[in-house]
């Protein structure tokens, strides 16, 4: 997931600028906080 964060700079000109960006990675963890596999997903509806 890519995330971009923008801020509105106040002053004479209300300029919107990008202040940071990130790429997020989600990891499923078990009770021991170690990474674990996700269960299979059945996409049949």
Beta strands, then each sheet from edge to edge (+ up, - down):
strand 1: 2-9
strand 2: 15-23
sheet 1: 1+ 2-
end
